[in-house]
């Protein structure tokens, strides 16, 4: 399964906060039943 997530962020600290968020952690960490991975993060300045 492939999941593509597009994020529009205002600055680098917002990018870091988003990458550390529980949602992104759940998508990128292997699950016992299925693995999902973060495919692309678009960082538009």
PDB file of N, H, CA, C and O in Angstrom:
ATOM      1  N   UNK A   1       0.850  -1.192   0.000  1.00  0.00           N
ATOM      2  CA  UNK A   1       0.000   0.000   0.000  1.00  0.00           C
ATOM      3  C   UNK A   1       0.886   1.244   0.000  1.00  0.00           C
ATOM      4  O   UNK A   1       1.863   1.336   0.744  1.00  0.00           O
ATOM      5  N   UNK A   2       0.521   2.185  -0.847  1.00  0.00           N
ATOM      6  H   UNK A   2      -0.272   2.111  -1.451  1.00  0.00           H
ATOM      7  CA  UNK A   2       1.310   3.407  -0.949  1.00  0.00           C
ATOM      8  C   UNK A   2       0.421   4.596  -0.650  1.00  0.00           C
ATOM      9  O   UNK A   2      -0.676   4.721  -1.195  1.00  0.00           O
ATOM     10  N   UNK A   3       0.902   5.462   0.215  1.00  0.00           N
ATOM     11  H   UNK A   3       1.793   5.360   0.658  1.00  0.00           H
ATOM     12  CA  UNK A   3       0.141   6.654   0.588  1.00  0.00           C
ATOM     13  C   UNK A   3       0.975   7.879   0.283  1.00  0.00           C
ATOM     14  O   UNK A   3       2.118   7.993   0.726  1.00  0.00           O
ATOM     15  N   UNK A   4       0.397   8.796  -0.477  1.00  0.00           N
ATOM     16  H   UNK A   4      -0.532   8.704  -0.836  1.00  0.00           H
ATOM     17  CA  UNK A   4       1.104  10.038  -0.774  1.00  0.00           C
ATOM     18  C   UNK A   4       0.454  11.166  -0.002  1.00  0.00           C
ATOM     19  O   UNK A   4      -0.763  11.349  -0.040  1.00  0.00           O
ATOM     20  N   UNK A   5       1.290  11.925   0.702  1.00  0.00           N
ATOM     21  H   UNK A   5       2.279  11.777   0.733  1.00  0.00           H
ATOM     22  CA  UNK A   5       0.798  13.032   1.511  1.00  0.00           C
ATOM     23  C   UNK A   5       1.478  14.305   1.042  1.00  0.00           C
ATOM     24  O   UNK A   5       2.704  14.374   0.967  1.00  0.00           O
ATOM     25  N   UNK A   6       0.677  15.307   0.727  1.00  0.00           N
ATOM     26  H   UNK A   6      -0.320  15.251   0.788  1.00  0.00           H
ATOM     27  CA  UNK A   6       1.240  16.594   0.330  1.00  0.00           C
ATOM     28  C   UNK A   6       0.974  17.604   1.435  1.00  0.00           C
ATOM     29  O   UNK A   6      -0.166  17.797   1.858  1.00  0.00           O
ATOM     30  N   UNK A   7       2.030  18.236   1.889  1.00  0.00           N
ATOM     31  H   UNK A   7       2.956  18.080   1.545  1.00  0.00           H
ATOM     32  CA  UNK A   7       1.918  19.214   2.967  1.00  0.00           C
ATOM     33  C   UNK A   7       2.420  20.565   2.488  1.00  0.00           C
ATOM     34  O   UNK A   7       3.469  20.659   1.852  1.00  0.00           O
ATOM     35  N   UNK A   8       1.668  21.603   2.796  1.00  0.00           N
ATOM     36  H   UNK A   8       0.816  21.527   3.313  1.00  0.00           H
ATOM     37  CA  UNK A   8       2.139  22.955   2.501  1.00  0.00           C
ATOM     38  C   UNK A   8       2.418  23.644   3.834  1.00  0.00           C
ATOM     39  O   UNK A   8       1.515  23.885   4.635  1.00  0.00           O
ATOM     40  N   UNK A   9       3.685  23.950   4.043  1.00  0.00           N
ATOM     41  H   UNK A   9       4.418  23.754   3.393  1.00  0.00           H
ATOM     42  CA  UNK A   9       4.112  24.472   5.332  1.00  0.00           C
ATOM     43  C   UNK A   9       4.764  25.838   5.166  1.00  0.00           C
ATOM     44  O   UNK A   9       5.392  26.128   4.148  1.00  0.00           O
ATOM     45  N   UNK A  10       4.602  26.658   6.179  1.00  0.00           N
ATOM     46  H   UNK A  10       4.092  26.422   7.006  1.00  0.00           H
ATOM     47  CA  UNK A  10       5.105  28.028   6.096  1.00  0.00           C
ATOM     48  C   UNK A  10       6.600  28.142   6.365  1.00  0.00           C
ATOM     49  O   UNK A  10       7.269  29.003   5.795  1.00  0.00           O
ATOM     50  N   UNK A  11       7.124  27.282   7.225  1.00  0.00           N
ATOM     51  H   UNK A  11       6.580  26.583   7.688  1.00  0.00           H
ATOM     52  CA  UNK A  11       8.537  27.425   7.573  1.00  0.00           C
ATOM     53  C   UNK A  11       9.114  26.095   8.053  1.00  0.00           C
ATOM     54  O   UNK A  11       8.403  25.097   8.174  1.00  0.00           O
ATOM     55  N   UNK A  12      10.400  26.105   8.318  1.00  0.00           N
ATOM     56  H   UNK A  12      10.977  26.916   8.219  1.00  0.00           H
ATOM     57  CA  UNK A  12      11.087  24.869   8.682  1.00  0.00           C
ATOM     58  C   UNK A  12      10.606  24.307  10.011  1.00  0.00           C
ATOM     59  O   UNK A  12      10.500  23.090  10.166  1.00  0.00           O
ATOM     60  N   UNK A  13      10.313  25.176  10.973  1.00  0.00           N
ATOM     61  H   UNK A  13      10.399  26.165  10.847  1.00  0.00           H
ATOM     62  CA  UNK A  13       9.862  24.675  12.276  1.00  0.00           C
ATOM     63  C   UNK A  13       8.495  24.001  12.152  1.00  0.00           C
ATOM     64  O   UNK A  13       8.199  23.046  12.870  1.00  0.00           O
ATOM     65  N   UNK A  14       7.667  24.504  11.240  1.00  0.00           N
ATOM     66  H   UNK A  14       7.906  25.280  10.657  1.00  0.00           H
ATOM     67  CA  UNK A  14       6.372  23.865  11.003  1.00  0.00           C
ATOM     68  C   UNK A  14       6.569  22.498  10.356  1.00  0.00           C
ATOM     69  O   UNK A  14       5.838  21.553  10.653  1.00  0.00           O
ATOM     70  N   UNK A  15       7.553  22.399   9.476  1.00  0.00           N
ATOM     71  H   UNK A  15       8.147  23.166   9.235  1.00  0.00           H
ATOM     72  CA  UNK A  15       7.878  21.113   8.862  1.00  0.00           C
ATOM     73  C   UNK A  15       8.308  20.112   9.928  1.00  0.00           C
ATOM     74  O   UNK A  15       7.822  18.981   9.950  1.00  0.00           O
ATOM     75  N   UNK A  16       9.212  20.521  10.808  1.00  0.00           N
ATOM     76  H   UNK A  16       9.607  21.439  10.790  1.00  0.00           H
ATOM     77  CA  UNK A  16       9.702  19.625  11.853  1.00  0.00           C
ATOM     78  C   UNK A  16       8.579  19.201  12.791  1.00  0.00           C
ATOM     79  O   UNK A  16       8.499  18.035  13.178  1.00  0.00           O
ATOM     80  N   UNK A  17       7.716  20.136  13.155  1.00  0.00           N
ATOM     81  H   UNK A  17       7.781  21.084  12.840  1.00  0.00           H
ATOM     82  CA  UNK A  17       6.595  19.815  14.042  1.00  0.00           C
ATOM     83  C   UNK A  17       5.654  18.819  13.376  1.00  0.00           C
ATOM     84  O   UNK A  17       5.123  17.923  14.032  1.00  0.00           O
ATOM     85  N   UNK A  18       5.451  18.977  12.075  1.00  0.00           N
ATOM     86  H   UNK A  18       5.883  19.705  11.541  1.00  0.00           H
ATOM     87  CA  UNK A  18       4.562  18.072  11.346  1.00  0.00           C
ATOM     88  C   UNK A  18       5.159  16.676  11.259  1.00  0.00           C
ATOM     89  O   UNK A  18       4.456  15.680  11.436  1.00  0.00           O
ATOM     90  N   UNK A  19       6.456  16.606  10.986  1.00  0.00           N
ATOM     91  H   UNK A  19       7.027  17.415  10.842  1.00  0.00           H
ATOM     92  CA  UNK A  19       7.107  15.299  10.869  1.00  0.00           C
ATOM     93  C   UNK A  19       7.126  14.554  12.197  1.00  0.00           C
ATOM     94  O   UNK A  19       7.173  13.324  12.220  1.00  0.00           O
ATOM     95  N   UNK A  20       7.089  15.288  13.296  1.00  0.00           N
ATOM     96  H   UNK A  20       7.051  16.287  13.277  1.00  0.00           H
ATOM     97  CA  UNK A  20       7.110  14.657  14.617  1.00  0.00           C
ATOM     98  C   UNK A  20       5.710  14.400  15.160  1.00  0.00           C
ATOM     99  O   UNK A  20       5.553  13.866  16.258  1.00  0.00           O
ATOM    100  N   UNK A  21       4.695  14.780  14.392  1.00  0.00           N
ATOM    101  H   UNK A  21       4.822  15.214  13.500  1.00  0.00           H
ATOM    102  CA  UNK A  21       3.323  14.634  14.874  1.00  0.00           C
ATOM    103  C   UNK A  21       2.910  13.161  14.920  1.00  0.00           C
ATOM    104  O   UNK A  21       3.455  12.344  14.178  1.00  0.00           O
ATOM    105  N   UNK A  22       1.957  12.818  15.778  1.00  0.00           N
ATOM    106  H   UNK A  22       1.513  13.482  16.380  1.00  0.00           H
ATOM    107  CA  UNK A  22       1.491  11.431  15.907  1.00  0.00           C
ATOM    108  C   UNK A  22       0.970  10.858  14.591  1.00  0.00           C
ATOM    109  O   UNK A  22       1.173   9.676  14.314  1.00  0.00           O
ATOM    110  N   UNK A  23       0.304  11.674  13.776  1.00  0.00           N
ATOM    111  H   UNK A  23       0.139  12.635  14.001  1.00  0.00           H
ATOM    112  CA  UNK A  23      -0.231  11.176  12.505  1.00  0.00           C
ATOM    113  C   UNK A  23       0.889  10.685  11.604  1.00  0.00           C
ATOM    114  O   UNK A  23       0.825   9.580  11.064  1.00  0.00           O
ATOM    115  N   UNK A  24       1.912  11.507  11.444  1.00  0.00           N
ATOM    116  H   UNK A  24       1.964  12.405  11.882  1.00  0.00           H
ATOM    117  CA  UNK A  24       3.018  11.129  10.572  1.00  0.00           C
ATOM    118  C   UNK A  24       3.767   9.934  11.154  1.00  0.00           C
ATOM    119  O   UNK A  24       4.187   9.046  10.411  1.00  0.00           O
ATOM    120  N   UNK A  25       3.937   9.902  12.470  1.00  0.00           N
ATOM    121  H   UNK A  25       3.597  10.623  13.073  1.00  0.00           H
ATOM    122  CA  UNK A  25       4.594   8.755  13.098  1.00  0.00           C
ATOM    123  C   UNK A  25       3.820   7.466  12.836  1.00  0.00           C
ATOM    124  O   UNK A  25       4.421   6.426  12.572  1.00  0.00           O
ATOM    125  N   UNK A  26       2.506   7.527  12.906  1.00  0.00           N
ATOM    126  H   UNK A  26       2.017   8.373  13.121  1.00  0.00           H
ATOM    127  CA  UNK A  26       1.697   6.327  12.662  1.00  0.00           C
ATOM    128  C   UNK A  26       1.793   5.886  11.208  1.00  0.00           C
ATOM    129  O   UNK A  26       1.758   4.691  10.914  1.00  0.00           O
ATOM    130  N   UNK A  27       1.915   6.851  10.298  1.00  0.00           N
ATOM    131  H   UNK A  27       1.943   7.821  10.537  1.00  0.00           H
ATOM    132  CA  UNK A  27       1.996   6.493   8.885  1.00  0.00           C
ATOM    133  C   UNK A  27       3.361   5.925   8.511  1.00  0.00           C
ATOM    134  O   UNK A  27       3.462   5.092   7.610  1.00  0.00           O
ATOM    135  N   UNK A  28       4.409   6.370   9.198  1.00  0.00           N
ATOM    136  H   UNK A  28       4.327   7.046   9.930  1.00  0.00           H
ATOM    137  CA  UNK A  28       5.750   5.951   8.807  1.00  0.00           C
ATOM    138  C   UNK A  28       6.275   4.779   9.628  1.00  0.00           C
ATOM    139  O   UNK A  28       7.229   4.120   9.215  1.00  0.00           O
ATOM    140  N   UNK A  29       5.668   4.508  10.785  1.00  0.00           N
ATOM    141  H   UNK A  29       4.893   5.044  11.120  1.00  0.00           H
ATOM    142  CA  UNK A  29       6.128   3.396  11.603  1.00  0.00           C
ATOM    143  C   UNK A  29       5.382   2.120  11.206  1.00  0.00           C
ATOM    144  O   UNK A  29       4.165   2.145  11.019  1.00  0.00           O
ATOM    145  N   UNK A  30       6.102   1.017  11.079  1.00  0.00           N
ATOM    146  H   UNK A  30       7.090   0.997  11.231  1.00  0.00           H
ATOM    147  CA  UNK A  30       5.456  -0.243  10.704  1.00  0.00           C
ATOM    148  C   UNK A  30       4.374  -0.641  11.704  1.00  0.00           C
ATOM    149  O   UNK A  30       4.532  -0.492  12.916  1.00  0.00           O
ATOM    150  N   UNK A  31       3.292  -1.143  11.168  1.00  0.00           N
ATOM    151  H   UNK A  31       3.164  -1.264  10.184  1.00  0.00           H
ATOM    152  CA  UNK A  31       2.177  -1.599  11.991  1.00  0.00           C
ATOM    153  C   UNK A  31       2.196  -3.126  11.968  1.00  0.00           C
ATOM    154  O   UNK A  31       2.680  -3.723  11.007  1.00  0.00           O
ATOM    155  N   UNK A  32       1.680  -3.755  13.007  1.00  0.00           N
ATOM    156  H   UNK A  32       1.287  -3.270  13.788  1.00  0.00           H
ATOM    157  CA  UNK A  32       1.690  -5.215  13.057  1.00  0.00           C
ATOM    158  C   UNK A  32       0.847  -5.811  11.925  1.00  0.00           C
ATOM    159  O   UNK A  32       1.159  -6.891  11.423  1.00  0.00           O
ATOM    160  N   UNK A  33      -0.211  -5.115  11.527  1.00  0.00           N
ATOM    161  H   UNK A  33      -0.464  -4.238  11.934  1.00  0.00           H
ATOM    162  CA  UNK A  33      -1.094  -5.644  10.487  1.00  0.00           C
ATOM    163  C   UNK A  33      -0.718  -5.162   9.091  1.00  0.00           C
ATOM    164  O   UNK A  33      -0.924  -5.875   8.108  1.00  0.00           O
ATOM    165  N   UNK A  34      -0.175  -3.968   9.003  1.00  0.00           N
ATOM    166  H   UNK A  34      -0.008  -3.389   9.800  1.00  0.00           H
ATOM    167  CA  UNK A  34       0.160  -3.437   7.682  1.00  0.00           C
ATOM    168  C   UNK A  34       1.243  -2.376   7.809  1.00  0.00           C
ATOM    169  O   UNK A  34       1.417  -1.768   8.864  1.00  0.00           O
ATOM    170  N   UNK A  35       1.953  -2.170   6.734  1.00  0.00           N
ATOM    171  H   UNK A  35       1.811  -2.665   5.876  1.00  0.00           H
ATOM    172  CA  UNK A  35       2.987  -1.144   6.718  1.00  0.00           C
ATOM    173  C   UNK A  35       2.566  -0.025   5.786  1.00  0.00           C
ATOM    174  O   UNK A  35       2.176  -0.256   4.641  1.00  0.00           O
ATOM    175  N   UNK A  36       2.652   1.178   6.293  1.00  0.00           N
ATOM    176  H   UNK A  36       2.969   1.366   7.223  1.00  0.00           H
ATOM    177  CA  UNK A  36       2.377   2.338   5.463  1.00  0.00           C
ATOM    178  C   UNK A  36       3.622   3.202   5.503  1.00  0.00           C
ATOM    179  O   UNK A  36       4.292   3.285   6.533  1.00  0.00           O
ATOM    180  N   UNK A  37       3.928   3.829   4.416  1.00  0.00           N
ATOM    181  H   UNK A  37       3.385   3.761   3.580  1.00  0.00           H
ATOM    182  CA  UNK A  37       5.108   4.679   4.423  1.00  0.00           C
ATOM    183  C   UNK A  37       4.778   6.041   3.839  1.00  0.00           C
ATOM    184  O   UNK A  37       3.916   6.194   2.974  1.00  0.00           O
ATOM    185  N   UNK A  38       5.495   7.007   4.348  1.00  0.00           N
ATOM    186  H   UNK A  38       6.195   6.882   5.051  1.00  0.00           H
ATOM    187  CA  UNK A  38       5.356   8.366   3.850  1.00  0.00           C
ATOM    188  C   UNK A  38       6.163   8.466   2.558  1.00  0.00           C
ATOM    189  O   UNK A  38       7.383   8.299   2.560  1.00  0.00           O
ATOM    190  N   UNK A  39       5.473   8.739   1.468  1.00  0.00           N
ATOM    191  H   UNK A  39       4.482   8.875   1.467  1.00  0.00           H
ATOM    192  CA  UNK A  39       6.132   8.701   0.173  1.00  0.00           C
ATOM    193  C   UNK A  39       6.779  10.037  -0.169  1.00  0.00           C
ATOM    194  O   UNK A  39       7.972  10.093  -0.467  1.00  0.00           O
ATOM    195  N   UNK A  40       6.009  11.096  -0.129  1.00  0.00           N
ATOM    196  H   UNK A  40       5.040  11.050   0.113  1.00  0.00           H
ATOM    197  CA  UNK A  40       6.534  12.404  -0.527  1.00  0.00           C
ATOM    198  C   UNK A  40       6.060  13.487   0.418  1.00  0.00           C
ATOM    199  O   UNK A  40       4.880  13.553   0.765  1.00  0.00           O
ATOM    200  N   UNK A  41       6.982  14.331   0.830  1.00  0.00           N
ATOM    201  H   UNK A  41       7.940  14.277   0.548  1.00  0.00           H
ATOM    202  CA  UNK A  41       6.617  15.533   1.577  1.00  0.00           C
ATOM    203  C   UNK A  41       7.090  16.719   0.752  1.00  0.00           C
ATOM    204  O   UNK A  41       8.283  16.878   0.491  1.00  0.00           O
ATOM    205  N   UNK A  42       6.147  17.540   0.350  1.00  0.00           N
ATOM    206  H   UNK A  42       5.178  17.411   0.561  1.00  0.00           H
ATOM    207  CA  UNK A  42       6.494  18.729  -0.418  1.00  0.00           C
ATOM    208  C   UNK A  42       6.633  19.906   0.535  1.00  0.00           C
ATOM    209  O   UNK A  42       5.688  20.262   1.238  1.00  0.00           O
ATOM    210  N   UNK A  43       7.801  20.497   0.552  1.00  0.00           N
ATOM    211  H   UNK A  43       8.569  20.207  -0.019  1.00  0.00           H
ATOM    212  CA  UNK A  43       8.073  21.607   1.450  1.00  0.00           C
ATOM    213  C   UNK A  43       8.190  22.869   0.609  1.00  0.00           C
ATOM    214  O   UNK A  43       9.258  23.169   0.076  1.00  0.00           O
ATOM    215  N   UNK A  44       7.094  23.607   0.491  1.00  0.00           N
ATOM    216  H   UNK A  44       6.226  23.364   0.925  1.00  0.00           H
ATOM    217  CA  UNK A  44       7.067  24.825  -0.316  1.00  0.00           C
ATOM    218  C   UNK A  44       7.365  26.035   0.552  1.00  0.00           C
ATOM    219  O   UNK A  44       6.644  26.315   1.510  1.00  0.00           O
ATOM    220  N   UNK A  45       8.432  26.752   0.213  1.00  0.00           N
ATOM    221  H   UNK A  45       9.018  26.524  -0.565  1.00  0.00           H
ATOM    222  CA  UNK A  45       8.781  27.944   0.988  1.00  0.00           C
ATOM    223  C   UNK A  45       8.056  29.154   0.437  1.00  0.00           C
ATOM    224  O   UNK A  45       8.218  30.259   0.955  1.00  0.00           O
TER     225      UNK A  45
END
